[in-house]
Amino acid sequence: MAENVREIVLDTLLEMERGKVYSNQIIKAVLDKYDYLDRQEKRFIKRLAEGCVERRIELDYILDQYSNVPTAKMKPLIRCLMRMSVYQILYMDSVPDSAACNEAVKLAGRRKFTNLKGFVNGVLRKVISRKDCIPLPDPEGDPLQYLSVRYSMPEWIVRMWLAEYGEEQARELLEQLLAVHPVTIRFVSRVTEAQRQDYIRRWQQRGVRVTRSDALEYAYYLEGVLGVAALEGYEEGAFLVQDVSSMLCVEAAGLREGDRVMDVCAAPGGKALLAAQKASHVLARDVSEPKLLRIRENARRMGLEEKLELELWDARRTDEARRESADVVFMDVPCSGLGVLGKKRDIKYHVTPESLESLIELQRQIVQGSWQYVKPGGVLMYSTCTINRRENQEACDWICGNFPFVLEESRQLLPRQAQMDGFFYARLRRVESV
């Protein structure tokens, strides 16, 4: 592995340290920038960068056992360099331990930290010599800290899940969020089964592993793909990246031809585009103009522009002209995102108990501003990509207690076998006018 590839990862981690952009966006931008690298090198960049984010709490704990300088007090470049080196030692069998250590020492020198080369070498040699017996917190004496370090999850989140799900299910949840997550796509309805199989055969020739979902016949999981835009069928609009959980939410709405649909928080657009295949008209709104442009691009690619209307709108504001205009309203509110940690690995470091309270207030403002669009007898599909009762089940109780809706169905999806995001949806029926 060329030295410059490790340096690319180091610079990627330093960019993440600034905390202004989510890691998945930074990694995608880096892979696009270095698209000329061969497939193996790009895989190395992606695996190492994602792994350092995903395992950060564990990596820092381990470093603190062997370093006389706490990780939090290290220079940012040295901290990132040590994390990526320990990750290679512990989790990348294809990388010799000596290479992980020696290349780290070289990088420290090349980046003007010659005086710290001995420190880098000494700490990493200790980790290597004890890699088979790395000390973790005592699972009996301090189970909360043990689970936090073992699964690199902030303690307050572990505590919340233990209370909501119990130890066995919480541990399973933590394990699943660290599993490898495939890319999920759905074929559009106009693509025949024969065409699907032709696309799949051509993808497999590229080395992509393809598996059909057990949940929906038009959904497939792709492994070993670095960018779907390069796959056959993408430019023709034959498929779209979308999680199965999001698809199930649309299916649960029971859409029929002739229905008029609103999606009040539409980005990234998967539900609105799937709804447009089933209903006669979809009005998709979002507060972000760049995200609406992305939805428009996908609608054009998939041939759905005529059925999909896009508007820039803050869902907290009631549009009087749209009262009781929709048979179905999708309300996928901003949330803590704890169900998509397998894809957006640094969310767990940004969410706090305080920010959670602010999100719940925002969710309620969106409900208050948008519930009136549902026709009497119509359906409100409330959803989040999180696994927190306060944002999900308790939110539905609040809606039914304050507005004219009854709960018909709700479903909390948890990541299982790395095939689905953590997701919640509820179908609420607006009470008919008396």
Legacy VTK file of the C-alpha trace (Angstrom):
# vtk DataFile Version 3.0
C-alpha trace
ASCII
DATASET POLYDATA
POINTS 434 float
0.000 0.000 0.000
1.486 3.326 -1.084
2.415 5.763 1.666
0.390 8.565 0.069
-2.823 6.555 0.569
-2.301 6.601 4.330
-1.619 10.313 4.109
-4.938 10.772 2.313
-6.665 9.010 5.213
-4.788 11.180 7.712
-5.944 14.370 5.990
-9.483 12.978 5.810
-9.509 12.349 9.565
-8.142 15.833 10.217
-11.001 17.290 8.177
-13.460 15.284 10.278
-11.858 16.681 13.454
-13.168 20.101 12.462
-16.676 18.666 12.819
-18.379 20.885 10.246
-19.361 18.155 7.761
-20.519 14.596 8.441
-17.953 11.896 7.837
-19.883 10.088 5.090
-19.928 13.293 3.014
-16.207 13.904 3.553
-15.303 10.324 2.629
-17.429 10.459 -0.529
-15.760 13.722 -1.564
-12.312 12.204 -0.973
-13.111 9.090 -3.021
-14.433 11.273 -5.828
-11.292 13.437 -5.730
-9.000 10.412 -5.861
-11.082 8.410 -8.294
-7.934 7.721 -10.344
-6.600 5.414 -7.613
-7.090 1.706 -8.123
-9.965 -0.149 -6.511
-7.854 -1.658 -3.719
-6.475 1.728 -2.677
-9.928 3.323 -2.592
-11.238 0.438 -0.516
-8.350 0.949 1.901
-9.164 4.658 2.269
-12.855 3.995 2.856
-12.352 1.141 5.301
-9.717 2.916 7.384
-11.427 6.311 7.484
-14.830 4.849 8.376
-13.325 2.478 10.910
-11.515 5.250 12.778
-14.771 7.191 13.114
-16.818 4.154 14.058
-14.355 2.869 16.696
-13.138 6.230 18.013
-14.144 5.738 21.653
-12.493 2.312 21.771
-9.352 3.511 19.976
-8.944 6.445 22.365
-9.459 4.196 25.389
-6.778 1.798 24.166
-4.329 4.592 23.397
-4.864 6.040 26.856
-3.750 2.709 28.360
-0.349 2.877 26.664
0.379 6.570 26.225
1.615 8.952 28.919
-0.156 11.741 27.005
-3.986 11.380 27.054
-5.496 11.168 23.587
-7.570 14.284 24.217
-4.349 16.312 24.791
-2.437 15.077 21.744
-1.875 17.343 18.754
-4.779 16.778 16.311
-2.500 15.325 13.623
-0.799 12.948 16.059
-4.158 11.928 17.541
-5.526 11.079 14.084
-2.307 9.307 13.133
-2.390 7.172 16.283
-6.051 6.274 15.828
-5.589 5.133 12.238
-2.489 3.135 13.156
-4.150 1.314 16.068
-7.174 0.568 13.865
-4.900 -1.064 11.271
-3.187 -3.117 13.973
-6.416 -4.371 15.542
-8.884 -4.564 12.650
-7.071 -4.848 9.319
-5.524 -8.297 8.996
-4.207 -7.479 5.520
-1.873 -4.844 7.005
1.270 -6.181 8.752
1.672 -4.686 12.227
5.175 -3.532 11.340
3.862 -1.647 8.315
1.194 0.144 10.370
3.840 1.244 12.870
6.643 2.097 10.456
4.438 4.086 8.099
3.041 6.050 11.041
6.554 6.992 12.122
7.396 8.073 8.563
4.210 10.140 8.327
4.956 11.884 11.616
8.340 12.939 10.260
6.989 13.993 6.895
4.361 16.167 8.590
6.991 18.085 10.633
6.642 16.084 13.874
10.122 14.558 13.798
10.456 15.124 17.553
7.454 12.834 18.149
8.584 9.893 15.995
9.909 8.104 19.082
6.620 8.645 20.915
4.584 7.303 17.983
6.857 4.270 17.622
6.899 3.495 21.364
3.133 3.606 21.889
2.349 1.574 18.766
4.961 -1.058 19.675
3.247 -1.474 23.049
-0.139 -1.936 21.356
1.331 -4.494 18.953
2.965 -6.498 21.749
-0.317 -6.697 23.676
-2.879 -6.748 20.847
-4.202 -10.163 21.896
-4.954 -9.026 25.444
-6.067 -5.410 25.077
-7.524 -4.243 28.413
-11.163 -3.119 28.366
-13.313 -1.896 31.269
-14.597 -4.589 33.621
-17.962 -5.821 32.231
-19.060 -6.848 35.724
-17.725 -3.904 37.709
-18.680 -1.183 35.223
-20.994 -2.645 32.563
-21.983 0.793 31.250
-18.387 1.841 30.514
-17.613 -1.614 29.141
-20.444 -1.448 26.585
-19.548 2.143 25.736
-15.913 1.275 24.997
-16.532 -2.159 23.472
-19.015 -0.757 20.956
-17.715 2.832 20.792
-21.011 4.377 21.831
-21.369 7.376 24.175
-22.432 6.264 27.645
-25.642 8.321 27.691
-26.899 6.535 24.559
-25.996 3.114 25.985
-27.827 4.016 29.191
-30.920 5.082 27.230
-31.008 1.876 25.170
-30.488 -0.324 28.219
-33.521 1.321 29.799
-35.665 1.032 26.655
-34.629 -2.357 25.274
-32.984 -4.296 28.088
-29.424 -5.612 28.132
-29.753 -8.438 25.594
-31.495 -6.415 22.893
-29.362 -3.329 23.540
-26.185 -5.389 23.110
-27.527 -6.896 19.876
-28.370 -3.400 18.654
-24.858 -2.160 19.427
-23.347 -5.111 17.569
-25.522 -4.595 14.492
-24.596 -0.924 14.259
-20.934 -1.949 13.944
-21.629 -4.531 11.237
-20.789 -3.941 7.567
-23.754 -2.277 5.882
-24.392 -2.919 2.180
-25.736 -0.304 -0.214
-29.485 -0.761 -0.676
-31.190 0.071 -3.965
-34.643 -0.336 -5.410
-35.499 -0.839 -9.036
-38.205 1.419 -10.465
-41.471 -0.226 -11.454
-40.922 0.114 -15.220
-37.833 -2.141 -15.086
-38.850 -5.704 -15.959
-37.536 -8.782 -14.176
-35.480 -9.672 -17.258
-33.926 -6.200 -17.271
-33.151 -6.469 -13.536
-31.341 -9.745 -14.044
-29.351 -8.271 -16.931
-28.231 -5.328 -14.781
-27.363 -7.656 -11.903
-25.300 -9.906 -14.166
-23.319 -6.914 -15.419
-22.759 -5.624 -11.871
-21.545 -9.032 -10.774
-19.016 -8.965 -13.599
-17.625 -5.823 -11.909
-17.179 -7.788 -8.677
-20.315 -6.472 -6.939
-22.180 -8.961 -4.735
-25.954 -8.654 -5.176
-28.668 -10.061 -2.906
-32.424 -9.599 -3.174
-34.216 -8.361 -0.045
-36.564 -10.733 1.742
-38.799 -7.782 2.622
-39.523 -6.338 -0.843
-39.054 -7.959 -4.222
-37.801 -4.757 -5.881
-35.118 -4.055 -3.237
-31.543 -5.344 -3.499
-28.367 -5.188 -1.386
-25.047 -4.388 -3.071
-21.687 -5.196 -1.489
-18.305 -4.305 -2.881
-19.470 -1.171 -4.688
-17.726 2.170 -4.136
-20.071 4.361 -6.179
-23.463 3.456 -7.661
-23.330 6.241 -10.265
-20.848 4.178 -12.267
-23.144 1.144 -12.417
-25.086 0.190 -15.524
-28.664 1.474 -15.311
-27.937 4.475 -13.093
-28.011 7.128 -15.814
-31.114 5.532 -17.304
-32.902 5.883 -13.951
-33.389 2.149 -13.513
-32.739 2.284 -9.764
-32.319 4.559 -6.764
-30.382 4.219 -3.511
-32.942 3.913 -0.688
-33.087 1.922 2.528
-35.660 -0.860 2.837
-37.074 0.746 5.985
-37.956 3.875 4.004
-39.594 1.759 1.298
-41.665 -0.097 3.898
-42.935 3.237 5.226
-44.302 4.112 1.775
-45.829 0.660 1.341
-47.569 1.007 4.728
-49.330 4.163 3.549
-51.514 2.088 1.196
-51.212 4.522 -1.714
-53.553 4.132 -4.681
-53.672 5.600 -8.156
-55.537 8.899 -7.890
-54.201 9.787 -4.422
-52.714 13.207 -3.860
-49.662 13.129 -1.616
-47.594 15.663 0.313
-44.116 15.027 1.685
-43.367 17.934 4.011
-39.718 17.020 4.836
-38.844 15.289 1.587
-35.023 15.155 1.473
-33.287 12.974 0.432
-36.372 12.131 -1.632
-36.675 8.349 -1.640
-40.191 8.238 -0.191
-41.497 11.017 -2.450
-40.103 9.316 -5.554
-41.530 5.920 -4.596
-44.886 7.561 -3.807
-44.814 9.192 -7.257
-44.752 5.715 -8.814
-47.954 4.807 -6.964
-50.061 7.986 -6.677
-51.254 10.566 -9.217
-49.437 13.589 -7.769
-46.808 14.230 -5.105
-45.932 17.634 -3.671
-42.479 17.323 -2.107
-41.255 20.125 0.127
-38.057 20.753 2.027
-36.335 23.639 3.757
-33.079 23.012 1.836
-32.852 24.201 -1.758
-29.719 22.128 -2.589
-31.495 18.988 -1.374
-34.539 19.809 -3.498
-32.272 20.156 -6.520
-30.914 16.685 -5.805
-34.458 15.292 -5.662
-35.219 17.021 -8.964
-32.158 15.409 -10.568
-33.312 11.959 -9.453
-36.884 12.638 -10.611
-35.572 13.611 -14.046
-33.323 10.550 -14.192
-36.215 8.268 -13.241
-38.784 9.898 -15.534
-41.039 11.109 -12.693
-40.883 14.884 -13.199
-44.507 15.193 -14.324
-45.875 13.511 -11.203
-43.582 15.251 -8.715
-43.925 18.924 -7.745
-41.116 20.448 -5.672
-41.336 23.488 -3.393
-39.010 25.204 -0.945
-40.958 25.428 2.322
-40.422 25.371 6.077
-42.711 22.638 7.407
-43.242 24.588 10.634
-45.248 27.162 8.659
-48.837 26.317 7.796
-49.737 26.883 4.153
-53.381 27.907 4.377
-53.967 27.216 0.681
-53.048 23.538 1.186
-55.354 22.724 4.105
-57.068 19.322 3.699
-55.550 18.904 0.235
-53.750 15.569 0.621
-54.966 11.989 0.934
-51.598 11.060 2.442
-49.014 13.267 4.131
-45.506 11.944 4.770
-43.825 13.610 7.735
-40.266 12.281 8.097
-39.156 14.743 10.748
-35.569 15.778 11.597
-34.381 13.456 14.363
-31.364 12.250 16.309
-30.503 9.805 13.504
-29.480 7.037 15.895
-30.926 4.409 13.566
-28.500 5.200 10.739
-25.254 5.057 12.726
-24.102 2.211 10.512
-23.981 4.650 7.587
-23.426 8.016 9.259
-20.931 6.909 11.846
-20.218 10.186 13.602
-23.820 11.132 14.445
-23.321 9.557 17.866
-20.641 12.116 18.699
-22.788 15.101 17.720
-26.072 14.201 19.411
-26.366 15.172 23.068
-29.186 14.963 25.615
-29.602 18.728 25.187
-29.779 18.579 21.385
-32.307 15.759 21.689
-34.644 18.069 23.598
-34.295 20.700 20.864
-35.086 18.101 18.201
-38.243 16.992 19.987
-39.396 20.606 20.122
-38.679 21.001 16.382
-40.596 17.805 15.621
-43.637 19.112 17.466
-43.454 22.424 15.627
-43.483 20.556 12.308
-46.514 18.499 13.368
-48.324 21.652 14.464
-47.518 23.376 11.185
-48.348 20.528 8.804
-51.052 18.213 10.186
-53.846 20.284 8.618
-52.857 19.181 5.105
-54.376 15.742 5.721
-57.933 15.412 4.463
-60.539 14.148 6.964
-60.278 10.394 6.648
-56.788 10.714 5.181
-53.479 9.336 6.421
-50.507 10.919 8.178
-47.321 8.839 7.909
-45.053 9.976 10.735
-41.504 8.631 10.586
-37.956 9.026 11.883
-34.621 7.297 11.312
-34.026 6.819 15.011
-34.677 4.201 17.703
-35.570 6.410 20.639
-39.032 6.073 22.207
-39.367 9.778 22.965
-39.032 10.654 19.274
-41.204 7.770 18.123
-43.890 6.051 20.177
-44.253 8.939 22.621
-44.453 11.378 19.703
-47.408 9.427 18.292
-49.126 9.513 21.678
-48.640 13.286 21.705
-50.075 13.666 18.191
-53.172 11.616 18.976
-53.654 13.476 22.250
-53.528 16.928 20.652
-54.841 16.556 17.102
-57.713 14.652 15.419
-55.813 11.451 14.639
-55.999 7.822 15.703
-53.077 5.419 15.489
-53.699 2.528 13.071
-50.237 0.986 12.885
-46.729 1.684 14.151
-43.524 -0.197 13.632
-40.106 0.216 15.201
-37.499 -1.309 12.892
-34.143 -2.228 14.383
-30.998 -3.047 12.396
-31.063 -6.802 11.827
-28.238 -8.670 10.092
-27.021 -5.299 8.778
-29.810 -5.289 6.167
-31.869 -2.322 7.355
-31.582 1.004 9.113
-33.117 1.628 12.494
-36.362 3.344 11.550
-39.802 4.122 12.930
-43.043 4.763 11.092
-46.629 5.159 12.156
-49.835 5.361 10.119
-52.292 7.756 11.727
-55.797 8.287 10.358
-57.406 11.721 10.566
-60.816 11.476 12.182
-63.677 12.189 9.763
-65.524 15.474 10.303
-68.778 15.017 12.181
LINES 1 435
434 0 1 2 3 4 5 6 7 8 9 10 11 12 13 14 15 16 17 18 19 20 21 22 23 24 25 26 27 28 29 30 31 32 33 34 35 36 37 38 39 40 41 42 43 44 45 46 47 48 49 50 51 52 53 54 55 56 57 58 59 60 61 62 63 64 65 66 67 68 69 70 71 72 73 74 75 76 77 78 79 80 81 82 83 84 85 86 87 88 89 90 91 92 93 94 95 96 97 98 99 100 101 102 103 104 105 106 107 108 109 110 111 112 113 114 115 116 117 118 119 120 121 122 123 124 125 126 127 128 129 130 131 132 133 134 135 136 137 138 139 140 141 142 143 144 145 146 147 148 149 150 151 152 153 154 155 156 157 158 159 160 161 162 163 164 165 166 167 168 169 170 171 172 173 174 175 176 177 178 179 180 181 182 183 184 185 186 187 188 189 190 191 192 193 194 195 196 197 198 199 200 201 202 203 204 205 206 207 208 209 210 211 212 213 214 215 216 217 218 219 220 221 222 223 224 225 226 227 228 229 230 231 232 233 234 235 236 237 238 239 240 241 242 243 244 245 246 247 248 249 250 251 252 253 254 255 256 257 258 259 260 261 262 263 264 265 266 267 268 269 270 271 272 273 274 275 276 277 278 279 280 281 282 283 284 285 286 287 288 289 290 291 292 293 294 295 296 297 298 299 300 301 302 303 304 305 306 307 308 309 310 311 312 313 314 315 316 317 318 319 320 321 322 323 324 325 326 327 328 329 330 331 332 333 334 335 336 337 338 339 340 341 342 343 344 345 346 347 348 349 350 351 352 353 354 355 356 357 358 359 360 361 362 363 364 365 366 367 368 369 370 371 372 373 374 375 376 377 378 379 380 381 382 383 384 385 386 387 388 389 390 391 392 393 394 395 396 397 398 399 400 401 402 403 404 405 406 407 408 409 410 411 412 413 414 415 416 417 418 419 420 421 422 423 424 425 426 427 428 429 430 431 432 433
